[in-house]
């Protein structure tokens, strides 16, 4: 499985994630989520669990 799919699937498994768009060329991910159901920390954990890390975050 490719890295984009791995990270996307990991993020989409987090409760409250509405949409996850991961871009390899841009080294970025845009995630729409319900703040009542999940947190930035949970999203970060999902990325780490997929074997990657977040180096910069913009909200």
Secondary structure, DSSP 8 states (H G I E B T S, - for coil): --HHHHHHHHHHTSTTEEEEEEETTTTEEEEEE-TTT--HHHHHHHHHHTT--------
